[in-house]
Amino acid sequence: MNQEQALELLRQVEAGGLSPEEAVSRLKLSPFEDLGYAKVDHHRGLRQGIPEVIYGAGKTPAQIAGILRTMLERGERNVLVTRLTPEHCQAVEELGQPLRYYPEARIGVAGPQPEITGRGRIVVATGGTSDIPVAEEAAVTAETLGNRVERLYDVGVAGLHRLLSRMETVMDASAIVAVAGMEGALASVIGGLADCPVIAVPTSVGYGANFGGLSALLSMLNSCASGVSVVNIDNGFGAGYLASLINHPKRGAEL
């Protein structure tokens, strides 16, 4: 159940079309559904404004399809499945759950194309081309959650003029996701230029002393630029989700 569905339930009670007892009964059924292998949180959208997101890695196609089915039957319109391989996506579709699949982002989306509800624009920038898969996970997540997204790829510090040539885009953003491996310097540079929150995503891209993204993570955590927050290594989804929260007005204020 999302906020709109909860409001509609209350309006039916107010109009006399639904008794308070019937409304309570429906709410009791809503919190979660036990599928045995998963307890699907149907109140996530009501609490947070965004429905539960399915982490695909480690789940079987049948489990993913079952979770999708129960969420869509309960009225969720856009459901994200992250870390989804092409083979798993095909298997899920063969079980009757069609998905829009974004191979570079490794994301599947069930439901119609979302409308834009974010107030501004999210910029997703990468240090290099090798960082694009993680950046696409962030970008597709943000787009699915109703945001305009602009991509600035391969603008790392090895050629800083590439980023400086897009300063208008940087300064016009509501939130910026800075994705970089190696030494992870891009986040500090953007954090020193932008007037909006910067979400730093360290990637596992780099040579041996990169330690699978640890060097970029530590560089980003130690950034001297104000307004920079850091998510986990290769966590494009977490960055896109957080950027979407920043780019949406307080949901309670709209109701």
C-alpha positions in Angstrom: 0.0 0.0 0.0 1.3 3.4 -0.9 0.3 6.9 0.3 -2.3 7.4 -2.4 -4.0 4.1 -1.7 -4.1 4.9 2.0 -5.6 8.3 1.3 -8.3 6.7 -1.0 -9.2 4.3 1.8 -9.6 7.2 4.2 -11.7 9.1 1.7 -14.0 6.1 1.3 -14.5 6.1 5.1 -15.2 9.8 5.1 -17.7 9.5 2.3 -19.5 6.6 4.0 -18.7 4.1 1.3 -16.5 2.1 3.7 -17.0 1.4 7.4 -14.1 2.1 9.8 -14.1 -1.7 10.6 -13.7 -2.6 6.9 -10.9 -0.1 6.6 -9.1 -1.5 9.6 -9.4 -5.0 8.2 -7.8 -3.9 5.0 -5.0 -2.2 6.8 -4.3 -5.3 8.9 -3.8 -7.3 5.7 -1.4 -4.7 4.3 1.8 -4.7 6.4 3.5 -7.7 4.9 2.8 -11.0 3.1 4.7 -14.2 4.0 5.6 -16.2 0.9 7.7 -18.6 2.9 11.0 -17.6 1.2 10.3 -13.8 1.6 8.2 -11.5 3.7 7.1 -8.8 1.2 6.8 -5.4 2.9 3.6 -3.9 1.5 3.8 -0.9 3.8 7.2 0.3 2.5 5.5 2.7 0.1 3.3 4.1 2.8 6.2 4.7 5.2 8.8 5.8 2.8 6.9 6.9 -0.4 8.8 4.2 -2.4 7.8 0.5 -2.6 10.2 -2.3 -1.6 13.0 -2.9 -4.1 14.0 -6.4 -4.9 17.7 -7.3 -4.7 18.0 -9.9 -7.4 21.4 -11.5 -6.7 21.1 -14.8 -4.9 17.4 -15.2 -5.6 16.0 -17.8 -8.0 13.8 -16.6 -11.0 10.8 -18.2 -9.3 11.4 -16.2 -6.1 11.8 -13.0 -8.0 8.6 -13.7 -10.0 6.7 -14.5 -6.9 7.7 -11.3 -5.1 6.9 -9.3 -8.2 3.5 -10.9 -8.6 2.3 -10.2 -5.0 3.6 -6.6 -5.2 1.8 -5.9 -8.5 -1.4 -7.6 -7.3 -1.3 -5.2 -4.3 -1.3 -2.2 -6.5 2.4 -1.3 -6.8 3.0 0.4 -10.2 6.8 0.4 -10.6 8.9 -2.3 -9.0 12.7 -2.3 -9.3 14.8 -5.5 -9.4 18.5 -4.8 -9.0 21.6 -6.9 -9.8 19.6 -8.9 -12.3 21.4 -10.9 -15.0 20.0 -11.3 -18.5 19.5 -15.0 -17.9 17.5 -14.4 -14.7 15.5 -11.7 -16.4 14.5 -14.0 -19.3 13.6 -16.8 -16.8 11.4 -14.3 -14.7 9.6 -13.3 -17.9 9.0 -16.9 -18.8 7.2 -17.2 -15.5 4.8 -14.5 -16.6 6.3 -11.4 -15.1 7.4 -9.0 -18.0 10.2 -6.6 -17.2 11.9 -3.7 -18.9 15.6 -4.7 -18.7 18.5 -2.3 -18.6 21.6 -4.6 -19.2 24.3 -2.0 -18.4 22.6 -1.2 -15.1 21.6 -4.8 -14.4 18.1 -3.6 -13.5 14.7 -4.9 -14.4 11.6 -2.7 -13.9 8.0 -4.0 -13.7 5.2 -1.6 -14.5 4.6 1.4 -16.7 7.2 4.1 -17.4 7.0 6.5 -14.4 5.9 10.1 -14.6 8.4 12.8 -13.6 7.7 13.9 -10.0 11.1 15.2 -8.9 11.4 19.0 -8.6 14.8 19.4 -10.3 17.4 17.3 -12.1 19.9 14.7 -10.9 23.3 14.6 -12.6 25.2 11.3 -12.7 28.9 11.8 -13.4 31.7 9.3 -13.8 35.5 9.5 -13.7 35.9 7.1 -16.5 34.1 4.9 -19.0 34.7 1.8 -16.9 32.6 3.3 -14.1 29.5 3.5 -16.4 27.8 0.2 -15.2 27.7 1.5 -11.6 26.6 4.9 -12.8 23.8 3.4 -14.9 22.5 1.6 -11.9 22.2 5.0 -10.1 20.7 6.7 -13.2 18.1 4.0 -14.0 17.2 3.8 -10.3 16.6 7.6 -10.1 14.7 7.6 -13.4 12.4 4.8 -12.2 11.7 6.8 -9.1 10.4 9.7 -11.1 13.5 12.0 -11.7 15.0 13.7 -14.7 18.6 12.5 -15.0 21.5 13.9 -17.0 24.6 11.9 -17.5 28.2 13.2 -17.6 30.4 10.3 -18.4 34.2 10.2 -18.5 34.9 13.5 -16.9 37.5 12.5 -14.4 40.5 14.4 -13.0 43.0 13.1 -15.6 41.4 15.6 -17.9 39.7 18.1 -15.7 38.8 20.4 -18.6 36.1 17.9 -19.6 34.2 18.5 -16.4 34.8 22.3 -16.3 33.3 22.5 -19.8 30.0 21.3 -18.3 29.8 23.7 -15.3 26.4 25.0 -16.2 25.0 21.4 -15.9 26.8 20.9 -12.6 25.5 24.1 -11.1 22.0 23.5 -12.3 21.6 20.1 -10.5 19.5 19.3 -7.5 21.8 16.5 -6.6 24.9 15.0 -8.1 26.0 11.3 -8.1 29.8 11.2 -8.5 31.0 7.7 -9.5 34.7 6.9 -9.6 37.3 4.2 -9.0 41.1 4.5 -9.0 41.8 7.2 -6.4 38.2 8.5 -6.3 39.1 12.2 -6.7 36.1 13.1 -8.8 33.8 13.4 -5.8 36.0 16.0 -4.0 36.4 18.0 -7.2 32.6 18.1 -7.8 32.0 18.8 -4.1 34.2 21.8 -4.3 32.3 23.2 -7.3 28.6 22.3 -6.8 26.1 24.1 -4.6 24.0 20.9 -4.1 24.5 17.6 -2.2 27.0 15.3 -3.8 26.7 11.5 -3.4 30.0 9.8 -3.9 30.1 6.2 -5.2 33.5 4.4 -5.1 33.8 1.7 -7.7 36.0 -1.4 -7.8 37.7 -0.1 -11.0 41.4 0.2 -10.7 44.8 -1.6 -10.4 46.1 -3.7 -7.5 46.5 -1.0 -4.9 42.9 0.1 -5.5 42.1 -3.0 -3.3 38.7 -3.6 -5.1 37.5 0.0 -4.5 38.8 0.5 -1.0 41.2 3.2 -2.0 38.4 5.2 -3.7 36.2 4.6 -0.7 38.7 6.0 1.8 39.5 9.0 -0.4 35.8 9.9 -0.7 35.3 9.4 3.1 38.3 11.7 3.7 37.1 14.4 1.3 37.7 18.0 2.4 34.8 19.2 0.3 31.6 20.0 2.2 28.3 18.4 1.2 29.7 15.1 0.1 28.2 11.8 1.4 29.5 8.4 0.5 27.7 5.1 -0.2 29.3 1.6 -0.4 31.6 0.4 -3.1 29.7 -0.2 -6.4 26.4 0.8 -4.8 24.9 2.7 -7.6 21.4 1.8 -6.5 21.9 3.4 -3.0 23.2 6.6 -4.6 20.3 6.8 -7.1 17.8 6.2 -4.3 19.3 8.9 -2.0 19.5 11.4 -4.9 15.8 10.8 -5.6 14.9 11.5 -1.9 16.9 14.8 -2.2 15.2 15.7 -5.5 11.6 15.3 -4.1 9.9 17.7 -1.8 8.8 16.4 1.6 6.1 14.0 0.7 4.1 14.7 3.9 3.9 18.4 2.9 2.1 17.4 -0.3 -0.7 15.5 1.4 
